[in-house]
């Protein structure tokens, strides 16, 4: 992993799913297979409700929707099956999965020696970054294996700020979930929502996707202009 600068004024932190890549579709396919195998259906609307939710809590919700109970052993087995299924999709990933507009922003940060980290709840984050050839570009990677508290707790972002030698109030966070935006806000960071304005209204700024973000906007953030 690269080390851009020792004591940055401003640092950037990116969530992974829905920000750099869209792995939500793989989660959906894997959860739907699990539900179908158990004898009920699982919709895209229900999948939306699982954004930013842990695997354990997600399975609990799905079983509630299917009016189903599993023994502890079977619950554990189904979680492992779901992850295997999900990883079989991840295995096929390459850099074509990077969302539009993201490479341009990352290249700008690298060119200007502005450090950035990944702050994701995903335990598969490192695997995914390697698949899409971005692993080496991040100055720090904090994922689900490094944290004990889930978003909206700011733990993941605070650890990332620490690794980047940046004060939290000098950090800019890109997030696509309400819980992620809340975590950034609680951590006293600038929050940038990627997605629907009506959903991510608590963010300091909201863009539909990275193609809407001009380099001029990034420069304004660096100058700390409102």
C-alpha positions as CSV (number, residue, x, y, z in Angstrom):
1,X,0.0,0.0,0.0
2,X,1.2,3.5,-0.8
3,X,2.1,6.1,1.7
4,X,1.4,9.5,0.3
5,X,2.1,12.0,3.0
6,X,3.0,11.9,6.8
7,X,0.8,14.6,8.2
8,X,-2.1,15.5,5.9
9,X,-4.3,18.6,6.4
10,X,-7.2,16.8,4.6
11,X,-7.8,13.1,4.1
12,X,-10.5,11.2,2.3
13,X,-12.2,8.0,3.4
14,X,-14.3,5.8,1.1
15,X,-16.9,3.2,1.9
16,X,-16.7,0.3,-0.5
17,X,-20.1,-1.3,-1.4
18,X,-22.2,1.2,-3.4
19,X,-19.4,3.8,-3.4
20,X,-16.4,2.2,-5.2
21,X,-18.1,-0.9,-6.5
22,X,-21.7,-2.1,-6.5
23,X,-21.5,-5.4,-4.7
24,X,-25.0,-4.9,-3.4
25,X,-26.2,-6.8,-6.5
26,X,-24.1,-9.8,-5.5
27,X,-25.4,-9.7,-2.0
28,X,-29.0,-9.6,-3.4
29,X,-28.4,-12.7,-5.6
30,X,-26.8,-14.6,-2.7
31,X,-29.6,-13.7,-0.2
32,X,-32.3,-14.5,-2.8
33,X,-30.8,-17.9,-3.5
34,X,-30.7,-18.6,0.3
35,X,-34.4,-17.6,0.7
36,X,-35.4,-19.6,-2.4
37,X,-33.6,-22.7,-1.1
38,X,-35.5,-22.3,2.1
39,X,-38.8,-22.1,0.2
40,X,-39.7,-18.4,0.0
41,X,-38.9,-15.3,-2.1
42,X,-36.8,-12.3,-1.4
43,X,-37.3,-9.0,-3.2
44,X,-35.1,-6.1,-4.2
45,X,-37.1,-3.8,-2.0
46,X,-36.3,-6.0,1.0
47,X,-32.6,-6.1,-0.1
48,X,-32.6,-2.3,0.2
49,X,-33.4,-2.6,3.9
50,X,-30.2,-4.7,4.4
51,X,-27.8,-1.9,3.3
52,X,-25.1,-1.4,5.9
53,X,-26.6,-4.3,8.1
54,X,-24.4,-7.1,9.3
55,X,-24.7,-10.6,7.9
56,X,-26.2,-12.0,11.2
57,X,-28.8,-9.2,11.4
58,X,-29.6,-9.6,7.7
59,X,-30.3,-13.3,8.0
60,X,-32.5,-12.6,11.0
61,X,-34.6,-10.1,9.0
62,X,-34.9,-12.4,6.0
63,X,-36.1,-15.3,8.2
64,X,-38.7,-13.0,9.8
65,X,-39.9,-12.0,6.3
66,X,-40.2,-15.7,5.4
67,X,-41.9,-16.6,8.8
68,X,-39.1,-19.1,9.4
69,X,-37.0,-20.2,12.3
70,X,-33.7,-22.1,12.2
71,X,-31.7,-23.9,14.8
72,X,-28.5,-22.2,15.8
73,X,-26.4,-24.7,13.8
74,X,-28.5,-24.3,10.7
75,X,-28.4,-20.5,11.1
76,X,-24.6,-20.6,11.1
77,X,-24.6,-23.0,8.2
78,X,-26.8,-20.8,6.1
79,X,-24.7,-17.8,6.8
80,X,-21.6,-19.6,5.6
81,X,-23.4,-20.8,2.5
82,X,-24.5,-17.3,1.7
83,X,-21.0,-16.0,2.0
84,X,-19.6,-18.8,-0.2
85,X,-22.2,-17.9,-2.8
86,X,-21.4,-14.2,-2.6
87,X,-17.7,-14.9,-2.9
88,X,-18.3,-16.9,-6.0
89,X,-19.6,-13.7,-7.6
90,X,-16.7,-11.6,-6.2
91,X,-14.3,-14.2,-7.7
92,X,-15.4,-13.1,-11.1
93,X,-14.8,-9.3,-10.5
94,X,-12.3,-7.2,-12.3
95,X,-11.6,-3.4,-12.6
96,X,-14.6,-3.1,-15.0
97,X,-16.7,-3.3,-11.7
98,X,-15.3,0.1,-10.5
99,X,-18.2,2.6,-10.5
100,X,-18.0,5.4,-13.1
101,X,-16.2,8.6,-12.0
102,X,-14.3,6.9,-9.1
103,X,-11.0,6.3,-10.9
104,X,-10.8,10.0,-11.9
105,X,-11.2,11.1,-8.3
106,X,-8.7,8.6,-6.9
107,X,-6.2,9.6,-9.6
108,X,-6.5,13.2,-8.7
109,X,-5.9,12.4,-5.0
110,X,-2.8,10.3,-5.8
111,X,-1.4,13.0,-8.2
112,X,-1.8,15.6,-5.5
113,X,-0.4,13.5,-2.6
114,X,-3.7,13.6,-0.8
115,X,-4.0,10.4,1.4
116,X,-7.1,8.3,1.4
117,X,-8.4,5.2,3.2
118,X,-11.1,2.6,2.8
119,X,-13.6,2.4,5.7
120,X,-15.9,-0.5,5.1
121,X,-18.0,-3.0,7.2
122,X,-17.3,-5.7,4.6
123,X,-15.0,-8.5,5.7
124,X,-14.3,-9.1,2.1
125,X,-13.0,-5.6,1.3
126,X,-9.3,-6.5,0.8
127,X,-10.2,-9.4,-1.5
128,X,-12.5,-7.1,-3.6
129,X,-9.9,-4.3,-3.8
130,X,-7.3,-6.8,-5.0
131,X,-9.7,-8.1,-7.7
132,X,-10.4,-4.6,-9.0
133,X,-6.7,-3.6,-8.8
134,X,-7.1,-0.8,-6.2
135,X,-5.5,-2.5,-3.2
136,X,-2.1,-0.8,-3.6
137,X,-3.6,2.6,-4.1
138,X,-5.1,3.0,-0.6
139,X,-2.9,4.4,2.2
140,X,-5.0,2.4,4.8
141,X,-7.7,-0.2,4.6
142,X,-10.1,-0.6,7.5
143,X,-12.7,-3.3,7.1
144,X,-15.1,-5.5,9.1
145,X,-12.2,-7.5,10.5
146,X,-10.7,-4.3,12.2
147,X,-13.8,-3.0,14.0
148,X,-16.1,-4.2,16.8
149,X,-18.9,-1.6,16.3
150,X,-21.1,-1.2,13.3
151,X,-22.0,2.0,11.6
152,X,-23.7,4.4,12.6
153,X,-20.9,4.1,15.2
154,X,-18.0,6.1,13.8
155,X,-15.4,3.6,14.9
156,X,-14.4,2.5,11.4
157,X,-13.8,6.1,10.2
158,X,-12.0,7.1,13.4
159,X,-9.6,4.2,13.0
160,X,-9.1,5.3,9.3
161,X,-8.4,8.9,10.3
162,X,-5.9,7.7,12.9
163,X,-4.1,5.5,10.3
164,X,-3.9,8.5,7.9
165,X,-2.6,10.8,10.7
166,X,-5.5,13.1,10.1
167,X,-7.8,14.8,12.6
168,X,-11.4,13.7,12.2
169,X,-12.6,17.2,11.4
170,X,-10.1,17.2,8.4
171,X,-11.6,14.0,7.0
172,X,-14.1,13.7,4.1
173,X,-16.2,10.6,4.0
174,X,-18.0,9.1,0.9
175,X,-20.9,6.9,1.9
176,X,-24.0,5.4,0.2
177,X,-26.0,4.4,3.4
178,X,-27.8,6.4,6.0
179,X,-25.9,4.5,8.8
180,X,-22.6,5.4,7.1
181,X,-23.5,9.1,6.7
182,X,-24.6,9.2,10.4
183,X,-21.3,7.5,11.4
184,X,-19.3,10.2,9.5
185,X,-21.4,13.0,11.1
186,X,-20.9,11.5,14.6
187,X,-17.2,11.3,13.9
188,X,-17.2,15.1,13.2
189,X,-16.2,14.5,9.6
190,X,-17.5,16.0,6.3
191,X,-20.1,13.5,4.9
192,X,-20.7,13.1,1.2
193,X,-23.7,10.9,0.3
194,X,-23.6,8.9,-2.9
195,X,-27.1,8.1,-4.0
196,X,-30.6,9.5,-3.5
197,X,-30.9,13.0,-1.9
198,X,-34.2,12.1,-0.3
199,X,-32.6,9.1,1.5
200,X,-29.2,10.7,2.4
201,X,-30.5,14.1,3.4
202,X,-28.3,14.1,6.6
203,X,-25.1,14.3,4.5
204,X,-23.3,17.6,4.1
205,X,-23.4,17.1,0.3
206,X,-25.2,14.5,-1.9
207,X,-24.4,13.4,-5.4
208,X,-26.2,10.8,-7.5
209,X,-22.8,9.2,-8.3
210,X,-19.2,10.1,-8.8
211,X,-19.8,11.3,-12.4
212,X,-21.6,14.3,-10.8
213,X,-18.5,15.3,-8.7
214,X,-16.3,17.8,-10.4
215,X,-12.6,18.1,-9.5
216,X,-13.4,21.8,-8.6
217,X,-15.7,20.5,-5.8
218,X,-12.8,18.4,-4.4
219,X,-10.5,21.4,-4.6
220,X,-13.2,23.4,-2.6
221,X,-13.2,20.7,0.0
222,X,-9.4,20.9,0.3
223,X,-9.6,24.7,0.7
224,X,-12.3,24.1,3.3
225,X,-14.8,26.3,1.4
226,X,-18.5,25.7,2.2
